Amino acid sequence: MPREHLLKIGVSGVRGVVGEFLTPALAASFAQAFGTYVGGARVVVGRDTRTSGPMLQRAVHCGLLAAGCEVVDVGILPTPTIQIYAGATLAGGGIALTASHNPPEYNALKLFNAQGLFFNNYERGDLLDLYHQRDFRQASNAEIRRIRRDYDSAPRLHFERVLQPVDVERIRRCRFRVALDAVNGAGSLLSCRFLAEILNCELHAISVEPGKPFPRIAEPRPDTLGDLADLVKRTGAAVGFAQDPDGDRLAVADETGRILDNDDVLALVVDAALRRLPGDVVVNLTTSAAIDDIARAHGRRVWRTPVGEANVVEMMQAVGAVIGGEGSNGGIIFPAVHLCRDSYTGMAFLLDRMAETGEPVSALAGRLPRYFRRLGQVAYEHGRLGPLMQALEESFPQARLDRTDGLKLTLPEGWIHVRASNTEPLLRLAAEAGAEDALERLYARVGQALAVPS
């Protein structure tokens, strides 16, 4: 595999395989560049539970201190919790050490600005120029500041915001039986506290030991959550929740143990939010057309962006959207809490909707617009992306084209979206149609055009 594929700079920060590619020296240099960029201001630093986390955390601390920053260490916390705290405390920025849904050998520096948001294209360009020029701020001995630790304020602030738009007492009265799989990640202890202590759920949890390795594939998808499905059935839970290692993504199991499609999870939350608040919706190009149907039913508009949380957030700010997200990856963004993906917002909205209607998750999901979806991926060689996209475009001459993020082709029976991953050396494929046979035909044609298995 080409070397450059194992270290990638994307919309969310710097990510790579730890060791030969993402090293402590590189992490320290990026952190010093970041500290220089924010002018030696206060920087919030937290991490997930990966074994490389403490090593890289210390390297990041060193880089920030070398640039004259004050470091606020918030410990092991979900990424949205770190973002909310950074934005609310008037810090110069924040860094979360997490590779999110990637395998355990990966780690990353997710970089946040003073608002606790991912850097936009301009901010990222300026930071990368500074990093490559290596004109870093060098604090004198008298200017070196300290590391301050605050492990309590960020979770408290996060929960206060999440609970504001829901009827907490109504949820508590229901005493829902809930299953949880936190993948031994950053949300392990926090999610147990949120569900059992704050929302009064009868909790049955697995993989909530942050000192242990991830017991499953990190990304919470229907094909990776068999243990959660079994737990729901064994305990008679009303709902099951699963998170990724940094707690920004949410997957949901209904009361039968069936894992919902991640697009349907977003659709349920979007519907719940639009029932209460005015405003439009922003999602990425790969998110299901079910969102369009739901927004239309509420008299709202859907705006679409390239894949990536930063892209969705930027559009949400521009149009004043009330909710948004990325369906294919279980990302729910509710700006009243914060402009970031947040699994806790999703859990609260869904439990509140169950309490409000008295209906099980299967009934709520059963009323969603019905589409059939298929996702896939294929590795591609460096330099081959252009010819592959051209071949795909030529295979669908009647399609409406959108080239804002890879290539999306829309036809009467459905759509196809093919793009290069932001985080891995893969070509990601997505297709959706209103009928299952139409979906299979579309996906097979994609495979033929790209010369990948159907």
C-alpha positions as CSV (number, residue, x, y, z in Angstrom):
1,M,0.0,0.0,0.0
2,P,1.4,3.4,-0.9
3,R,2.9,5.3,2.0
4,E,0.7,8.4,1.6
5,H,-2.5,6.4,2.1
6,L,-1.6,5.6,5.7
7,L,-1.4,9.2,6.8
8,K,-4.3,11.5,5.7
9,I,-5.2,15.1,6.2
10,G,-8.9,15.6,5.7
11,V,-11.9,17.7,6.7
12,S,-11.6,16.7,10.4
13,G,-7.8,16.8,11.0
14,V,-4.8,14.5,10.8
15,R,-5.3,10.7,10.8
16,G,-3.2,7.7,10.3
17,V,-1.8,4.4,11.5
18,V,0.2,4.9,14.7
19,G,3.9,4.0,14.5
20,E,5.7,4.5,11.3
21,F,3.2,7.1,10.0
22,L,1.4,8.9,12.8
23,T,4.2,9.3,15.4
24,P,4.6,11.3,18.6
25,A,7.0,13.6,16.9
26,L,4.5,14.4,14.1
27,A,1.7,14.8,16.7
28,A,3.9,17.2,18.7
29,S,4.7,19.2,15.6
30,F,1.1,19.5,14.5
31,A,0.1,20.5,18.1
32,Q,2.9,23.2,18.1
33,A,1.6,24.5,14.7
34,F,-1.9,24.5,16.2
35,G,-0.7,26.3,19.3
36,T,1.0,28.9,17.1
37,Y,-2.1,29.3,15.0
38,V,-4.2,30.1,18.1
39,G,-1.6,32.5,19.4
40,G,-0.7,30.6,22.5
41,A,-4.2,30.6,23.8
42,R,-5.9,28.1,26.1
43,V,-6.4,24.7,24.3
44,V,-8.7,21.9,25.4
45,V,-7.4,18.4,24.9
46,G,-9.2,15.1,25.4
47,R,-9.1,11.6,23.9
48,D,-10.8,8.3,23.4
49,T,-9.6,4.9,24.8
50,R,-7.1,3.7,22.2
51,T,-3.9,2.3,23.6
52,S,-1.9,4.9,21.6
53,G,-4.0,7.7,23.3
54,P,-1.8,8.4,26.3
55,M,1.4,8.5,24.2
56,L,0.0,10.9,21.7
57,Q,-1.7,12.9,24.3
58,R,1.6,13.7,26.0
59,A,3.1,14.6,22.6
60,V,0.3,17.0,22.0
61,H,0.7,18.5,25.4
62,C,4.4,19.0,24.7
63,G,3.7,20.7,21.3
64,L,1.1,23.0,22.8
65,L,3.2,24.0,25.8
66,A,6.2,24.7,23.5
67,A,3.9,27.2,21.6
68,G,3.1,28.9,24.9
69,C,-0.4,27.5,25.3
70,E,-2.3,26.7,28.5
71,V,-3.5,23.2,28.2
72,V,-6.8,22.0,29.7
73,D,-6.8,18.2,29.9
74,V,-10.4,16.9,30.1
75,G,-9.4,13.3,30.0
76,I,-11.3,10.5,28.3
77,L,-14.4,12.0,26.8
78,P,-16.6,11.7,23.7
79,T,-15.7,14.0,20.9
80,P,-18.9,16.1,21.1
81,T,-18.3,16.6,24.8
82,I,-14.9,18.0,24.1
83,Q,-16.2,20.3,21.3
84,I,-19.0,21.7,23.5
85,Y,-16.6,22.4,26.4
86,A,-14.1,24.0,24.1
87,G,-16.7,26.3,22.5
88,A,-18.4,27.2,25.8
89,T,-15.3,28.1,27.8
90,L,-13.8,30.6,25.3
91,A,-10.8,28.5,24.6
92,G,-8.6,29.2,21.6
93,G,-9.4,25.8,20.3
94,G,-9.5,22.1,21.1
95,I,-7.9,18.8,20.1
96,A,-9.5,15.4,20.4
97,L,-7.2,12.4,20.0
98,T,-9.4,9.9,18.4
99,A,-9.7,8.0,15.1
100,S,-13.5,7.7,15.6
101,H,-14.8,4.6,13.7
102,N,-11.4,3.5,12.3
103,P,-9.7,0.3,13.5
104,P,-7.6,0.4,16.8
105,E,-4.3,0.8,15.0
106,Y,-5.3,4.2,13.8
107,N,-5.4,7.4,15.8
108,A,-6.0,11.1,14.9
109,L,-5.8,14.7,15.9
110,K,-9.3,16.2,15.4
111,L,-8.8,19.9,15.5
112,F,-11.5,22.4,16.7
113,N,-11.6,26.2,16.5
114,A,-12.6,28.7,19.2
115,Q,-16.3,27.8,18.6
116,G,-15.6,24.1,19.2
117,L,-16.2,23.4,15.4
118,F,-14.0,21.6,12.9
119,F,-11.8,23.9,11.0
120,N,-13.3,25.2,7.8
121,N,-11.3,25.1,4.5
122,Y,-9.7,28.5,5.1
123,E,-8.7,27.8,8.7
124,R,-7.3,24.4,7.7
125,G,-5.4,25.9,4.8
126,D,-3.8,28.5,7.0
127,L,-2.9,25.9,9.7
128,L,-1.4,23.5,7.1
129,D,0.7,26.3,5.6
130,L,2.0,27.2,9.0
131,Y,2.8,23.5,9.7
132,H,4.7,23.0,6.4
133,Q,6.6,26.2,6.8
134,R,7.5,25.1,10.4
135,D,7.6,28.7,11.6
136,F,6.3,27.7,15.1
137,R,6.0,29.9,18.1
138,Q,8.7,28.9,20.6
139,A,7.8,29.8,24.2
140,S,10.7,31.0,26.4
141,N,11.1,29.4,29.8
142,A,9.2,32.2,31.4
143,E,6.3,31.8,28.9
144,I,5.8,28.0,29.4
145,R,2.4,27.6,31.0
146,R,0.8,24.7,32.8
147,I,-1.6,21.8,32.2
148,R,-4.8,22.2,34.0
149,R,-7.1,19.2,34.5
150,D,-10.9,19.5,34.5
151,Y,-12.7,16.1,34.3
152,D,-16.2,17.2,35.5
153,S,-17.3,20.4,33.8
154,A,-17.5,19.1,30.2
155,P,-20.0,16.2,30.8
156,R,-22.2,18.4,33.0
157,L,-22.4,21.1,30.3
158,H,-23.0,18.5,27.6
159,F,-25.9,16.9,29.5
160,E,-27.5,20.2,30.4
161,R,-27.7,21.1,26.7
162,V,-28.9,17.7,25.5
163,L,-31.8,17.6,28.0
164,Q,-33.2,21.1,27.3
165,P,-35.3,20.2,24.2
166,V,-36.8,16.9,25.6
167,D,-39.2,16.2,28.4
168,V,-36.8,14.6,30.9
169,E,-39.5,13.8,33.5
170,R,-41.6,12.0,30.9
171,I,-38.7,9.9,29.9
172,R,-37.8,9.1,33.6
173,R,-41.4,8.1,34.3
174,C,-41.3,5.4,31.6
175,R,-38.3,3.7,33.2
176,F,-37.3,2.3,29.8
177,R,-35.3,-0.9,29.7
178,V,-32.3,0.0,27.5
179,A,-29.4,-2.0,26.1
180,L,-26.1,-0.4,25.4
181,D,-22.9,-1.3,23.6
182,A,-20.3,1.4,24.0
183,V,-17.4,-0.6,22.4
184,N,-15.2,0.1,25.5
185,G,-14.8,3.6,24.0
186,A,-14.9,7.2,25.3
187,G,-18.6,7.0,26.1
188,S,-18.4,3.9,28.2
189,L,-18.8,5.4,31.7
190,L,-20.5,8.6,30.5
191,S,-23.3,6.7,28.6
192,C,-24.1,4.5,31.6
193,R,-24.4,7.6,33.8
194,F,-26.5,9.4,31.2
195,L,-29.0,6.5,30.6
196,A,-29.2,5.0,34.1
197,E,-28.7,7.9,36.5
198,I,-30.0,10.9,34.5
199,L,-32.8,9.4,32.4
200,N,-33.7,6.7,34.9
201,C,-33.5,3.8,32.5
202,E,-33.1,0.2,33.5
203,L,-29.7,-0.3,31.8
204,H,-28.2,-3.5,30.5
205,A,-24.7,-2.6,29.2
206,I,-21.9,-4.5,27.4
207,S,-18.4,-3.2,26.4
208,V,-18.4,-0.4,28.9
209,E,-14.8,-1.0,30.2
210,P,-12.6,1.8,28.8
211,G,-9.4,0.0,29.9
212,K,-10.1,-2.9,27.5
213,P,-9.7,-3.2,23.7
214,F,-12.5,-2.7,21.3
215,P,-14.5,-6.0,21.3
216,R,-15.9,-5.5,17.8
217,I,-15.3,-3.5,14.7
218,A,-15.3,0.1,15.8
219,E,-17.9,1.4,13.4
220,P,-21.4,0.7,14.7
221,R,-23.2,-0.9,11.7
222,P,-25.9,-3.6,11.4
223,D,-23.3,-6.2,10.5
224,T,-21.1,-5.4,13.6
225,L,-23.8,-5.3,16.3
226,G,-24.8,-8.9,16.8
227,D,-24.0,-8.8,20.5
228,L,-26.2,-5.8,21.0
229,A,-29.1,-7.5,19.1
230,D,-28.7,-10.5,21.4
231,L,-28.6,-8.3,24.5
232,V,-31.9,-6.6,23.5
233,K,-33.6,-9.9,23.0
234,R,-32.2,-11.5,26.1
235,T,-33.2,-8.6,28.4
236,G,-36.4,-7.6,26.7
237,A,-35.1,-4.1,26.2
238,A,-37.3,-1.5,24.6
239,V,-34.3,-0.1,22.6
240,G,-30.6,-0.7,22.1
241,F,-28.0,1.9,21.5
242,A,-24.5,1.5,20.1
243,Q,-21.7,4.0,19.9
244,D,-18.3,4.3,18.1
245,P,-15.1,4.8,20.2
246,D,-15.5,8.6,20.4
247,G,-19.2,8.7,20.9
248,D,-20.3,10.9,18.1
249,R,-22.0,8.1,16.0
250,L,-25.2,6.3,17.1
251,A,-26.7,3.0,16.0
252,V,-30.1,1.8,17.2
253,A,-31.7,-1.6,17.7
254,D,-35.5,-1.9,18.0
255,E,-37.3,-4.0,20.6
256,T,-37.0,-7.1,18.5
257,G,-33.2,-6.8,18.3
258,R,-33.2,-5.6,14.6
259,I,-30.5,-3.0,14.0
260,L,-32.0,-0.1,12.2
261,D,-30.3,1.3,9.1
262,N,-28.3,4.4,10.2
263,D,-30.3,6.5,7.7
264,D,-33.5,5.6,9.5
265,V,-32.0,6.6,12.8
266,L,-31.3,10.1,11.5
267,A,-34.7,10.2,9.8
268,L,-36.4,9.4,13.2
269,V,-34.6,12.2,14.9
270,V,-35.1,14.7,12.1
271,D,-38.8,14.0,12.2
272,A,-38.9,14.5,16.0
273,A,-37.0,17.8,15.7
274,L,-39.2,19.1,12.9
275,R,-42.3,18.4,14.9
276,R,-41.1,20.9,17.5
277,L,-39.0,23.5,15.8
278,P,-39.1,25.6,12.5
279,G,-36.2,25.4,10.1
280,D,-34.5,23.5,7.3
281,V,-32.4,20.4,7.2
282,V,-28.9,19.8,6.0
283,V,-27.5,16.3,5.1
284,N,-24.7,15.0,2.9
285,L,-25.1,13.6,-0.6
286,T,-25.1,10.0,0.6
287,T,-28.0,10.4,3.1
288,S,-31.3,8.8,2.2
289,A,-34.0,10.5,0.2
290,A,-36.3,9.6,3.2
291,I,-35.0,12.9,4.7
292,D,-36.4,14.8,1.7
293,D,-39.8,13.1,2.1
294,I,-39.9,13.9,5.9
295,A,-38.9,17.5,5.3
296,R,-41.5,17.9,2.6
297,A,-44.2,16.6,4.9
298,H,-43.2,19.4,7.4
299,G,-43.0,22.1,4.7
300,R,-39.2,22.3,5.1
301,R,-36.3,22.3,2.7
302,V,-33.3,19.9,2.5
303,W,-29.8,21.2,1.6
304,R,-27.1,18.7,0.6
305,T,-23.3,18.9,1.0
306,P,-20.2,16.8,0.4
307,V,-19.6,14.1,3.0
308,G,-17.9,15.2,6.1
309,E,-19.2,16.7,9.4
310,A,-17.4,20.0,8.7
311,N,-19.2,20.4,5.3
312,V,-22.6,19.7,6.8
313,V,-21.9,22.1,9.7
314,E,-20.8,24.9,7.4
315,M,-24.0,24.6,5.4
316,M,-26.1,24.5,8.5
317,Q,-24.6,27.7,9.7
318,A,-25.2,29.3,6.3
319,V,-28.9,28.4,6.1
320,G,-29.8,28.5,9.8
321,A,-30.8,24.8,9.7
322,V,-32.6,23.4,12.8
323,I,-31.1,19.9,12.4
324,G,-28.8,18.0,10.1
325,G,-26.5,15.0,9.9
326,E,-25.0,12.2,7.9
327,G,-27.3,9.3,7.7
328,S,-24.9,6.6,6.5
329,N,-22.7,7.0,9.5
330,G,-25.2,7.6,12.3
331,G,-24.3,11.2,12.7
332,I,-26.9,13.5,14.2
333,I,-26.2,17.3,14.4
334,F,-28.6,19.5,16.5
335,P,-27.3,23.0,16.7
336,A,-29.3,23.8,19.8
337,V,-26.9,21.5,21.6
338,H,-23.8,22.1,19.4
339,L,-22.9,22.0,15.7
340,C,-21.3,18.6,15.9
341,R,-22.3,14.9,15.6
342,D,-23.7,13.8,18.9
343,S,-25.0,10.3,19.9
344,Y,-26.4,11.6,23.2
345,T,-28.7,14.0,21.4
346,G,-30.0,11.1,19.3
347,M,-30.6,8.9,22.3
348,A,-32.5,11.6,24.1
349,F,-34.7,12.5,21.1
350,L,-35.6,8.9,20.5
351,L,-36.4,8.1,24.1
352,D,-38.5,11.2,24.3
353,R,-40.4,10.3,21.1
354,M,-41.0,6.8,22.5
355,A,-42.3,8.3,25.8
356,E,-44.5,10.8,23.9
357,T,-46.2,8.3,21.6
358,G,-46.1,5.2,23.7
359,E,-45.0,3.3,20.6
360,P,-42.1,0.9,20.2
361,V,-39.2,1.7,18.0
362,S,-40.3,-0.8,15.4
363,A,-43.6,1.1,14.9
364,L,-41.9,4.5,14.7
365,A,-39.4,3.2,12.2
366,G,-42.2,1.4,10.3
367,R,-43.8,4.7,9.4
368,L,-40.7,6.1,7.8
369,P,-40.6,6.5,4.0
370,R,-39.4,3.1,2.6
371,Y,-36.2,2.9,0.6
372,F,-33.7,0.2,-0.1
373,R,-30.0,1.0,0.4
374,R,-26.7,-0.6,-0.2
375,L,-23.2,0.5,0.8
376,G,-19.9,-0.9,-0.3
377,Q,-16.3,0.0,-0.7
378,V,-13.3,-0.9,-2.8
379,A,-9.6,0.0,-2.6
380,Y,-8.2,1.9,-5.5
381,E,-4.8,2.7,-6.8
382,H,-3.3,6.1,-6.6
383,G,-3.9,8.0,-9.9
384,R,-6.9,5.8,-10.9
385,L,-9.7,7.9,-9.4
386,G,-10.3,10.0,-12.5
387,P,-10.6,7.2,-15.0
388,L,-12.9,5.2,-12.6
389,M,-15.3,8.2,-12.3
390,Q,-15.3,8.8,-16.0
391,A,-16.2,5.1,-16.6
392,L,-19.0,5.4,-14.1
393,E,-20.4,8.6,-15.7
394,E,-20.3,7.0,-19.2
395,S,-22.3,4.0,-17.9
396,F,-25.3,6.2,-16.9
397,P,-25.7,8.7,-19.8
398,Q,-29.3,9.6,-18.7
399,A,-28.5,10.4,-15.1
400,R,-28.5,13.8,-13.5
401,L,-25.0,14.5,-12.3
402,D,-23.6,16.1,-9.1
403,R,-19.8,16.4,-9.0
404,T,-19.6,18.3,-5.7
405,D,-18.2,15.2,-3.9
406,G,-17.0,12.4,-6.1
407,L,-19.9,11.6,-8.4
408,K,-23.6,11.3,-7.6
409,L,-25.9,10.1,-10.4
410,T,-29.7,10.4,-9.9
411,L,-32.2,8.4,-12.0
412,P,-36.0,8.0,-11.8
413,E,-35.6,4.7,-9.9
414,G,-32.9,5.8,-7.5
415,W,-29.4,7.2,-7.1
416,I,-25.8,6.2,-6.9
417,H,-23.0,8.0,-5.1
418,V,-19.3,7.2,-5.5
419,R,-16.5,9.1,-3.7
420,A,-13.1,8.7,-2.3
421,S,-13.1,8.3,1.5
422,N,-12.1,11.3,3.7
423,T,-10.3,9.0,6.2
424,E,-9.2,5.8,4.4
425,P,-7.7,4.7,1.0
426,L,-11.1,3.5,-0.3
427,L,-13.7,4.3,-2.9
428,R,-17.0,4.4,-1.1
429,L,-20.1,3.2,-3.0
430,A,-23.7,4.0,-2.0
431,A,-27.0,3.3,-3.9
432,E,-30.6,3.7,-3.0
433,A,-33.9,2.9,-4.8
434,G,-37.6,2.7,-4.0
435,A,-37.7,-1.0,-4.9
436,E,-35.2,-3.8,-4.0
437,D,-34.9,-5.2,-7.5
438,A,-34.1,-1.7,-8.8
439,L,-31.5,-1.3,-6.1
440,E,-29.7,-4.5,-7.1
441,R,-29.7,-3.5,-10.8
442,L,-28.2,-0.1,-10.0
443,Y,-25.6,-1.6,-7.7
444,A,-24.6,-4.2,-10.2
445,R,-24.2,-1.6,-12.9
446,V,-21.9,0.4,-10.6
447,G,-19.8,-2.7,-10.0
448,Q,-19.5,-3.4,-13.7
449,A,-18.5,0.2,-14.4
450,L,-15.8,0.2,-11.6
451,A,-14.8,-3.5,-12.2
452,V,-15.6,-4.5,-8.6
453,P,-17.7,-7.5,-7.4
454,S,-21.4,-6.9,-7.4
